[in-house]
Amino acid sequence: MDILALIISLGLGFGVSLLIFSSLLIRSNDIGNAAGSKSQYTFGIDYEIRRNNLSRGEADSFGSGYISEEENLPTGV
Amino acid sequence: MINRCRNCTGQLVFDPGKQMLICDNCGGTFAPGDYGVTEKELLWDTKVESLSDIYGLEAPEYIDRYVYICKSCGGEVIINGTEVSTRCLYCGNTAVVFSRIAKQKRPGYILPFKLTADEALGAVREQFGKGFFIPKSIRNFKPDEVRGIYIPYWIVNCRHKGSVVVSGSVRSGRRTRTEYFGRAGVMNITGLPLDGSRMLSDESSSRLEPYNLYDLTSFNEEYLLGFYSNISDVTYGNLKSAASKRADEYFDELVLRNVHEASSIRIHSEQHRTDIDYKHLKYAMLPAWFITYTHKGTHNTVVVNGQTGKVVCGVPWDKRLFFLLMTAAGLLLTGLFFLIFRNLLPLLIDFNFEKSTVAGIEILAVIAAGTAALFSCGIARIRKVMSSIDLTQDVSIFNFAGRRQG
C-alpha cells in the first residue's frame, strides 16, 4: 500500500510542481506571446444554422453546400 | 533636399517624442508635411540599379542587392529588393528611395513611431528585470543593434463563412457519450493588420498587435527619416491565405465558445471560406523597434511595438535554476501527498479485492488521468516557451533587422 501511495505521490508531486514552474516560466520568459485578439476585429458570428445532438452521419454531412468554392481574387494578380 | 534642414542643411530625423522633424545640427523643428510634393518629385526618378548588373557579381548573396546613390554624400548605398529607407554607411544620413515609393506600391497610410529608441530599450529592460528565470547576463544585456523599422502592413476587411462540427462528451448517468454540434454562419472582420513582408514571419508580426489604427495618418516620406523601412512584397494570394488562417482560428474559437452542452469539446470537422474586400484594402507602414543581442554565440532579436511599447520575445532561460527549484518543490509536494495517500488509500481500496469498491478504483483512475494531464500541460507550456525562443533566434527575423546598411 505504501508503494502505491508513493507512486501516486511522486506522480502528483512532480506533476503539480512541473505545472507550477512551467506557468512561472511562461510568465517570466515568453514575453508578449499573445497575438491580436479576435474581439478587436470582429463582433462575432451571425449563426445561420445551429444544431445540437447530431448523429455521426448528420455530423459528417453537416454544412455540405453551405460554402461554395468560388474564389474572389481580383484579376491581374 | 527633402532630408536636409532648410536653415542649415543639417540632417533631419523624425523625433517620435515630439512627433516633429528635428535638425541634428541647429535643433530646428519642422512639421512632417512641410516639404512639398514638387521637392519630392525631383527625387522620384532616381534609379536603383542591381549590384550584379553594375559590377557583374554573380554570387547568390548579390542577387537581391541594389545600389542607390546617397543624395547627401554621393556614396553607394546597398539595399535589398524591398527596402525604402536606410542609413548611408558613409555619412550616416537617412536615404529614402523615393522612386520605390512613388512608382511601385506607395503606402496610403503610416503610423508614426511614438516610442524612442531609449524608451524601447527601457521597456525591454523592464520586462527582463521581471523575469525570474532570465539569466543575469541577459538582464544586463548590451544591444548589438537597435533599429526602428516601418513594417509594411495590409489592413483588410473580410467576410468569413464557416461551417463547423464540434464533438464533445455529454454525461448521462454514470456513462459519457460523444455528441456532435453543428454551427454555420458568417463573421465579418474589420481592420485586420497583416504584414506585407515575406522576410518577416506572420507569427512574429501578429504578436506585435494590437496597434491602435485610429492614429493612422496619410503616408508621408518625412516620417521615414531616421528609420528603416520596407515596401510590401506579398501577393494577393499570400494575403488571402494569411487572412484565411486568422479568420479560421477566430471562427473556430467563437464556435467552441458557443457550445455549452458538452465538455472536452474539440473541432470534429470544419469548412471555411474567407472573402477579402479588395476594394477597401489599406496599405500602411506600422512601426517596430528591432533590438538584437548575442547570448552564448546566438543572435536574439527582441521586437517592440513602436506605438504601444509591447515587447515581444522568447528569452533563453536559466535551466539549472528551473530544474533545481522544480525538483525541490516536487520532492516537497511528494512528501505531502505521501502523508495524505498513505492514510487515504486503505480507505479507498482493499488489495485483496474483497471489499474493493468501484468508486475507489474510479478515484485511482481519476488520479492517474489527472497526473497525466498535469505532465502534459506542463510539458506543453515549456514547449511553448521554447517555440517563442526559437522565433526570437530565428535567422529570418535576424536578417530582416540586421541585414541592412548603416
Chai-1 contact restraints between the chains, C-beta under 6 A:
chainA,res_idxA,chainB,res_idxB,connection_type,confidence,min_distance_angstrom,max_distance_angstrom,comment,restraint_id
A,M1,B,L345,contact,1.0,0.0,6.0,A-B,restraint_1
A,A5,B,F338,contact,1.0,0.0,6.0,A-B,restraint_2
A,A5,B,F341,contact,1.0,0.0,6.0,A-B,restraint_3
A,A5,B,R342,contact,1.0,0.0,6.0,A-B,restraint_4
A,A5,B,L345,contact,1.0,0.0,6.0,A-B,restraint_5
A,L6,B,F338,contact,1.0,0.0,6.0,A-B,restraint_6
A,I8,B,F341,contact,1.0,0.0,6.0,A-B,restraint_7
A,I8,B,I367,contact,1.0,0.0,6.0,A-B,restraint_8
A,S9,B,T334,contact,1.0,0.0,6.0,A-B,restraint_9
A,S9,B,F337,contact,1.0,0.0,6.0,A-B,restraint_10
A,S9,B,F338,contact,1.0,0.0,6.0,A-B,restraint_11
A,S9,B,F341,contact,1.0,0.0,6.0,A-B,restraint_12
A,L10,B,T334,contact,1.0,0.0,6.0,A-B,restraint_13
A,G11,B,T371,contact,1.0,0.0,6.0,A-B,restraint_14
A,L12,B,F337,contact,1.0,0.0,6.0,A-B,restraint_15
A,L12,B,T371,contact,1.0,0.0,6.0,A-B,restraint_16
A,G13,B,G330,contact,1.0,0.0,6.0,A-B,restraint_17
A,G13,B,L333,contact,1.0,0.0,6.0,A-B,restraint_18
A,G13,B,T334,contact,1.0,0.0,6.0,A-B,restraint_19
A,G13,B,F337,contact,1.0,0.0,6.0,A-B,restraint_20
A,F14,B,G330,contact,1.0,0.0,6.0,A-B,restraint_21
A,G15,B,T371,contact,1.0,0.0,6.0,A-B,restraint_22
A,G15,B,L374,contact,1.0,0.0,6.0,A-B,restraint_23
A,G15,B,F375,contact,1.0,0.0,6.0,A-B,restraint_24
A,V16,B,L333,contact,1.0,0.0,6.0,A-B,restraint_25
A,S17,B,M326,contact,1.0,0.0,6.0,A-B,restraint_26
A,S17,B,A329,contact,1.0,0.0,6.0,A-B,restraint_27
A,S17,B,G330,contact,1.0,0.0,6.0,A-B,restraint_28
A,S17,B,L333,contact,1.0,0.0,6.0,A-B,restraint_29
A,L18,B,G378,contact,1.0,0.0,6.0,A-B,restraint_30
A,L19,B,L374,contact,1.0,0.0,6.0,A-B,restraint_31
A,L19,B,C377,contact,1.0,0.0,6.0,A-B,restraint_32
A,L19,B,G378,contact,1.0,0.0,6.0,A-B,restraint_33
A,F21,B,M326,contact,1.0,0.0,6.0,A-B,restraint_34
A,S22,B,G378,contact,1.0,0.0,6.0,A-B,restraint_35
A,S22,B,R381,contact,1.0,0.0,6.0,A-B,restraint_36
A,S22,B,I382,contact,1.0,0.0,6.0,A-B,restraint_37
A,L25,B,F133,contact,1.0,0.0,6.0,A-B,restraint_38
A,L25,B,V385,contact,1.0,0.0,6.0,A-B,restraint_39
A,I26,B,R381,contact,1.0,0.0,6.0,A-B,restraint_40
A,I26,B,V385,contact,1.0,0.0,6.0,A-B,restraint_41
A,S28,B,G131,contact,1.0,0.0,6.0,A-B,restraint_42
A,S28,B,F132,contact,1.0,0.0,6.0,A-B,restraint_43
A,S28,B,F133,contact,1.0,0.0,6.0,A-B,restraint_44
A,N29,B,G131,contact,1.0,0.0,6.0,A-B,restraint_45
A,N29,B,F133,contact,1.0,0.0,6.0,A-B,restraint_46
A,N29,B,V315,contact,1.0,0.0,6.0,A-B,restraint_47
A,N29,B,W317,contact,1.0,0.0,6.0,A-B,restraint_48
A,N29,B,V385,contact,1.0,0.0,6.0,A-B,restraint_49
A,D30,B,G314,contact,1.0,0.0,6.0,A-B,restraint_50
A,D30,B,V385,contact,1.0,0.0,6.0,A-B,restraint_51
A,D30,B,S388,contact,1.0,0.0,6.0,A-B,restraint_52
A,I31,B,Q127,contact,1.0,0.0,6.0,A-B,restraint_53
A,I31,B,V311,contact,1.0,0.0,6.0,A-B,restraint_54
A,I31,B,C313,contact,1.0,0.0,6.0,A-B,restraint_55
A,G32,B,R207,contact,1.0,0.0,6.0,A-B,restraint_56
A,G32,B,K310,contact,1.0,0.0,6.0,A-B,restraint_57
A,G32,B,V311,contact,1.0,0.0,6.0,A-B,restraint_58
A,G32,B,V312,contact,1.0,0.0,6.0,A-B,restraint_59
A,N33,B,S388,contact,1.0,0.0,6.0,A-B,restraint_60
A,A35,B,S206,contact,1.0,0.0,6.0,A-B,restraint_61
A,A35,B,R207,contact,1.0,0.0,6.0,A-B,restraint_62
A,G36,B,E209,contact,1.0,0.0,6.0,A-B,restraint_63
A,G36,B,P210,contact,1.0,0.0,6.0,A-B,restraint_64
A,K38,B,Y250,contact,1.0,0.0,6.0,A-B,restraint_65
A,Q40,B,P210,contact,1.0,0.0,6.0,A-B,restraint_66
A,Y41,B,I189,contact,1.0,0.0,6.0,A-B,restraint_67
A,Y41,B,G191,contact,1.0,0.0,6.0,A-B,restraint_68
A,Y41,B,L192,contact,1.0,0.0,6.0,A-B,restraint_69
A,T42,B,M187,contact,1.0,0.0,6.0,A-B,restraint_70
A,T42,B,I189,contact,1.0,0.0,6.0,A-B,restraint_71
A,I45,B,G185,contact,1.0,0.0,6.0,A-B,restraint_72
A,I45,B,M187,contact,1.0,0.0,6.0,A-B,restraint_73
A,I45,B,L254,contact,1.0,0.0,6.0,A-B,restraint_74
A,D46,B,G185,contact,1.0,0.0,6.0,A-B,restraint_75
A,D46,B,V186,contact,1.0,0.0,6.0,A-B,restraint_76
A,Y47,B,G185,contact,1.0,0.0,6.0,A-B,restraint_77
A,E48,B,A184,contact,1.0,0.0,6.0,A-B,restraint_78
A,E48,B,G185,contact,1.0,0.0,6.0,A-B,restraint_79
A,I49,B,A184,contact,1.0,0.0,6.0,A-B,restraint_80
A,R50,B,R183,contact,1.0,0.0,6.0,A-B,restraint_81
A,R51,B,G182,contact,1.0,0.0,6.0,A-B,restraint_82
A,N52,B,F181,contact,1.0,0.0,6.0,A-B,restraint_83
A,N52,B,E261,contact,1.0,0.0,6.0,A-B,restraint_84
A,N53,B,E179,contact,1.0,0.0,6.0,A-B,restraint_85
A,L54,B,Y180,contact,1.0,0.0,6.0,A-B,restraint_86
A,L54,B,G182,contact,1.0,0.0,6.0,A-B,restraint_87
A,A59,B,V165,contact,1.0,0.0,6.0,A-B,restraint_88
A,A59,B,Y180,contact,1.0,0.0,6.0,A-B,restraint_89
A,F62,B,V165,contact,1.0,0.0,6.0,A-B,restraint_90
A,F62,B,G182,contact,1.0,0.0,6.0,A-B,restraint_91
A,G63,B,S163,contact,1.0,0.0,6.0,A-B,restraint_92
A,G63,B,A184,contact,1.0,0.0,6.0,A-B,restraint_93
A,G63,B,Q271,contact,1.0,0.0,6.0,A-B,restraint_94
A,Y66,B,S163,contact,1.0,0.0,6.0,A-B,restraint_95
A,Y66,B,A184,contact,1.0,0.0,6.0,A-B,restraint_96
A,I67,B,K161,contact,1.0,0.0,6.0,A-B,restraint_97
A,I67,B,S163,contact,1.0,0.0,6.0,A-B,restraint_98
A,I67,B,Q271,contact,1.0,0.0,6.0,A-B,restraint_99
A,I67,B,R273,contact,1.0,0.0,6.0,A-B,restraint_100
A,N72,B,D275,contact,1.0,0.0,6.0,A-B,restraint_101
A,L73,B,Y236,contact,1.0,0.0,6.0,A-B,restraint_102
A,P74,B,Y278,contact,1.0,0.0,6.0,A-B,restraint_103
A,V77,B,Y236,contact,1.0,0.0,6.0,A-B,restraint_104
